[in-house]
Amino acid sequence: MNGNRFGRLFQVTTYGESHGPAMGVTVSGCPAGVELDEERIQRELDRRKPGQSMITTSRGEPDEVVINSGLQDGYTTGTPIGMVIQNKDARSGKYEPYVTAPRPSHGDYTYSAKFGTRNWGGGGRSSARETVNWVAAGAVAEAVLEQSEYDVRVKAHVNRIGDIEAPDVSFDQLLEHSEENEVRCADPETAERMREAIERYQKEGDSIGGSVQFEARGVPRGLGAPRFDAFPARLGQAMLSVPATTAFEFGLGRDAASVTGSERNDDWTFDDGESHPETVSEEGDPVPVGNDHGGLQGGITTGQPICGEVTLHAPTSIPKTQRTADWETGEEKEIQVVGRHDPSLPPRAVPVVEAMVNLTILDFMLLSGRINPDRLDDRPGEYDTDYHPSSPENE
C-alpha cells in the first residue's frame, strides 16, 4: 500500500490503524538545530484528541506522544524524527458485524475490494484517527517555521456548521477567540449556535457537516512553480487528504464563478511602507491592492495572506438505522453503527488543517532555499564540527 508519505524535502511517513496498537510518524528532512520537545508536540495533539468535549467522540485516548529519535539535548539533529502515540482505548470488537457488511459511505468495501483484506477495526487505515500523526508532524514543521527568520503564522477556525455560517473575522480574532469555545469558531455568538445545532443532531442519532477556514501570514513571495508544482495544487492535495473533505477553496473560491474579471482582478500599487503591513514585501515593491486571489497568483505566493477553506461532510458513523448488503451471506439487512463517534468533524479538524498548511509551507520554504535544509542559521557556532553540546567543556 502506497500513499503513506507527504512532502518532498520535508517528508512525513505515517503508519497505524484506528484500533491497532499504536499510531506513528517519521519526519525526515527537518533541519538540525531546531528546539523541540514532546511538550510542544503534545500541546497540538491535545487540541485534536478525542473526548475533549460533549460534542466530540467519547473515546478515551490521551494521545501521549513519545519522541524516540532525531533529538539531542532538546534540539533536532537533522536525522529522522520518530514519534509514537499508543492507542489506549481501542475496542475493535464492536466492528465485527461489519466485516462483510460494509457500513454506508465508509471505505469498508472499497478497501476490501482493492486489497482482498482490510483491518476492520474501526476504519483501520482510513480512519480519521490517523490524523494524529499529521498533527504531530505539523507541530515539528511549526517549530521550524517559528524559529526561522520568517514570521510565518497559521490559524484556522470553524466558519460553518450545517447552514450556520460565521461572519468574516480578522486574523487577530482568529488568534484570540478560536480556542475559547469547544466548536473552535472565532465568533463567540455563532459558536454557541453551532454547538446547539451539533448537540441537536447528536441527540437525534445523526451528524452534520461544516467547514474550516484558514489563513497563513508571513509567507514570502515566490513559493511554488508552474503547473503541477503550483502552491495551490500542493496545498489542495494536502487539504483533500484530510478525511471527509469534499472541497478545497482559496481566495474567492466558488464565488469566483459569479464575479467578473474586472471585479476579481487586483490592481497593483507600490508598497509605501505603511499601507500593507500584512504583506511580506519591502518599501517600493509592487503589491496587489486587494486579495481576492487568496495570496496566490499564477500558482505562486504573492507575499499576501494565504486564505482558504476546507469543506467536510457529515460523519458517516451514525446510530440511525441504515441498510447494507452482506457479501458473505448474500443478504441485505439493517444495521446500526454503534460506537464512539464525532457528531461533527470541523471542531477537531482545525488543528489537522493547520498542520497540513504548515507542512506545505515548510516544504516549499526548504525547496526554495529560504530555510537551510541542513541546519537553522540562527544558532551560530553550536553545530560547528568541533562543537559537541554534550561535552563537559561546552557546558
N, C-alpha and C positions, 0 to 999 in steps of 0.2 A: 504493500500500500504506500503510494507516494502522497505528496501534498502535505507533509508534516513540517515543512520548512518555510519560513518567511524571511525576506530580505536578501541582499546581495553581498554587501560588506558587513553590515551588522546583521548576522544571521541568527534566527531563532528556530530551534528544533524542539518539538514537543512530543510527549508520549503520555499514555494513561487513558483509562476508561472511567466512565461515570461511577461505577460501583466496583472498580478494581482496587488493588492495594494502595496505589498512590498515583499522583499526578507528578509530572516532572518536565523540566525545560533546561536546555543547554543554550547559552548565549555565546556565540563566537564573534570575534571582531570588535570587542569592547576595548578601547584604548587603555593602556596602563596608566596608573596614577589617579584614578577616579575614586574619591572617598565613598565607601559603600559599606553597609552592614545590613543585617537581617531586619533590624527595627524599621529602617526606611522602607524596605520592600513590604514588611508586614502592614504598615500604615495603609498602603494601597490595597492589599489583599483584604483588609478588614472592611473596606468600602464595598467590595464585591461579594463578600462571603454570604452564605445563606443564613437564614434565621435572625437577621438583624432587625426585623420589624414585623408587625402583624400582616403587612401586605407583601411579604416575601415567603418563600418556601420555609417550612419549619425544620428542614434537615439540619441537624446539629453538627456542622463542620467548623472547627476552629480555624482551618486553613493556615496552620502554622508552617512557615517556610524554614527550610534548613539549607544553607549555602554550603556545599561540600567541595568546591574547587574555585579557583580563579581569584582568590583574595590572599593578601599577606599584610598583616599589621593594619587591617582596616582599609586597604587600598587595592584596587584591581591590579593584576599583574600583566594583563594583556593575553593571558591564556583563557581557555573556555571557562565560563562561569556555569557551574552545575547547581540546580536548585530542585528540591523535592518537597512536595506537600502531600502528607499522608491523608488518605481517606479514612476518617474515624467513624462515620455513621452510615456506611453502605448497607443497603438492605435489598440485595438483588432478588431475593425470593419472591417479592411482590410482583415481579415481572414474568414469572413462569407462565402465566396464562397467555402471554403474547409471543411465545417462542415461535409458533407457526400461525399465529393470528395477528397480523400487523395492526398496530394502533393507527387510527386515522391521521393522515398528514404527517406521520413520523418517517424516519429513514429506515424503519424496520424491514420492509420488503425490498427496498432498493439496495440496501447493504447485502441482504441475503441473496438477492438475485445476482448481484455483481460478484461477490466473493464465494458464494456457496455456503457461507457460515457468517456468524457475527457474534459479538459479545452482547447478549440480550439483556444484561443487567442495566436497567435504565435505558439511556440512549447509547450506551457504550462509548465508542469514539466520537459519535456525532452529537453527544450531549453538550449543552452549554457549560457543563461543569469543566470542560476542557479549557475554557477561557481563563481559568485561574492561572494557567501557565502564561497566558498572554499578558495578564496584568503584572505578574512578577517580572517578566522581561521588559515590559513597558516602564516599570519603576527604575530599572537599570538605565534604560535609554533616557529617562527624565533626569537622572542623576548626571549623566554625561553632558546633556544639554545645559543643565543648570550650572555646572562647574566650568563650562567653556566660556569663551569671551562673548558669546551671544546671549542675549536676554530673551530666549525662547520660552513662551508660556502657553500652555494648552489648557483650556477649560471647556466643560460641556455641561448641559443640563437637560432635563426632560421638558420639552416645549409642547408636547401634545400627548394626551391620553384619550383615545376614542375621539369624540367630537369636541373635547375641551382643549382649547389652544391658548397658550400663554401669550401675552403681548411681547413685543420686541423688548429685549433687555440689553443693557450696556455690558461691556466686558467687566467693569467694576462690580456690577450687580451679580454677574456670574461668579466672580471670586468671593463676593461677600455673602450671598444668600443660597447658593445651590446646595450647600451641605447642611443647611439649617432645618430641613424637613426630610421626612423619610421618602418622599417622592423624588427628591433632588430636582425640584423646579425652582428657578431663581426668582419667581414671582410668588410671594407667600400666599396671596389670596387665591391664585389659580391652583397652587399646590394643594390647598385644602379641598377644593372642589375635585381635583384629580384623585386625592386619597379617598374621598367619599365614593366616587364612582368605582374605583378599584375594589373597595370593600363590598359594594353592592353586587358587582359581578362575581366576586368571590363567594358571597352568601348564596348566589343563585347556582353555584356549581359551574360557573362559566369563567371566561377570561376575556381580556381586552388588549388591543394593540396600542401603539403610540409611536413617538419618535424622539430622537435625541439630537439636539443642536449643539454644534461645537464651534469654537473659534481658537485659532492659533495666532499668537502675536510674536513679533520679533524674528520672524523667519526672513532671512536675507533674500535679495533678488537673485535670480539666475539658477534656481534649483529646478531640475527637470530637463528633459530633452525632447525633441520632436517625436511624434507618433507613439510608439509602444513604450517608451520611457518617459512619457509626459507625466508630470507630477500628478494631475488629477486621475490619470489612468492607474498609477500605482496606488494612489490613495483610495480609488474606487475598489481596487482588488482587496485592500485591507478592510474597508468598511463592509463590502459584500461578503466577506468571510465571516463576519460576526453572525452567530446563529440567529435565525429568524428574520434576518434582514431581507427586505423585499425591494428597497430602493435606496439610492445614494444620490444626493444633490449637492451642488456647490453654487455659490453666487445666487442668482435668481432661481436656479433650479427649474422646476416645471413651469414656473411663472414666465420664464423667458419665451415660452411658446406664444404668449399673447402680447408681447412687448415688441414695438418696432425697433429697427436698428438705430434710429436717431435717439430713441428713448434709452436704449441699453448702453450705447456707446459712451464710454467715459472720456471726456476731454482731457487733454494734457496741460499741465502748468509746470511752473518751476517751484521747487522746494525753497521757501523763504526762511526756513529755519524755525518757524513757529506754527504754521497752519496745518502741518501734517505730522503731529507727534506720534501717531500710531503707525507710521510708515518707516521702514528701515531704508533710509536714504541720507544723503549729505546735502547741505545747503547748495542750491544751484542745480541739483539734479532734476530731470524731468520726472514728474509724478502724476499719476491719474487723479482726476478731481474726485470721482466717485469710486464705488467698489461693487458695482453690480456684477462684476465678473468673479467676485469672491477671492481676490488676491492671486488669481491665475489668468494669464493671458498667453495664448499660443502654447499651452501646456507647461509654462514656466512661471515660477513665482515672481511677483512684482515687488515684493517687499511690504505689501499691504497685508492686513489681517486675512488669513485664510478662513473662510466661513463655509460651513456645510451642515447637512442634515442627514440623518440615518433613520429610515422607517423600519419598524419591526412589527411583524404580525402578532396576533394574539397567541399566547402559549397553546400548544396543541394538546398537552396533557390536561384533560379536564374530567371531572367526575360525572358529567352528564352522560346519559345512555347514548351510545353510538353503535354503529354496525360495522362488522368486519367479515372477512372471508378467510376461514382456516384452510390453508393449503394442504394440511395433513389429513384432515377429516373430509374435506370437500364440502363443508357446510358453511352457510352464512349464519352469523349469530350476533347477539347483542353483547356489548362489553361496557364496563365502567372502569376507567383508568384511575385506580385508587393509588394514592401516593402523596408525596410531599412536593408540591409544585407551585411555582410563582403564578399568581393570577394576572400579572402584567410584567413584562420584561424590562422596559426602559429604566426604572429606578436602579437596577443592578447593572444595567448595560452602560451606564455613564462612565465608570472607570475603565470599562473594556474599550469603549470608543476612544477615550483619552489615550489609553495605552497604545492603540494601533496608530493614532495620529503621531504620537511621539516616536514610535518605531519607524514610521515612514519618513518623518522629517530627518531623524538622525541618520538613517541610511543614505539619504540624499546629501546630507552635510558631509559625511565621510567620503562619498563618491566624488564630490566636488572639490575635496581637499580643504574645505573651510575648517574642518576639525581633523587634526592629525590622527590617522587611523592606528598609529602605533602607541602614542602617548600624549596626554594632555600637556600643552606647553606652559600652563600656568603653575607648574610645580618644578621650577628650575633647580637643577642640581641633584634632586633626590633620587633620580633614576640614572645618574651617570654610571658608567661601567665600574668605577672604583668606589661606588657607594652601596652599602647594604643597610637598609633601615633597621635590621635586627641586630647588627653588630654592636657590641657594648661601647666601642669608641664613638659611635654615632648617636648614642642616646642623649 
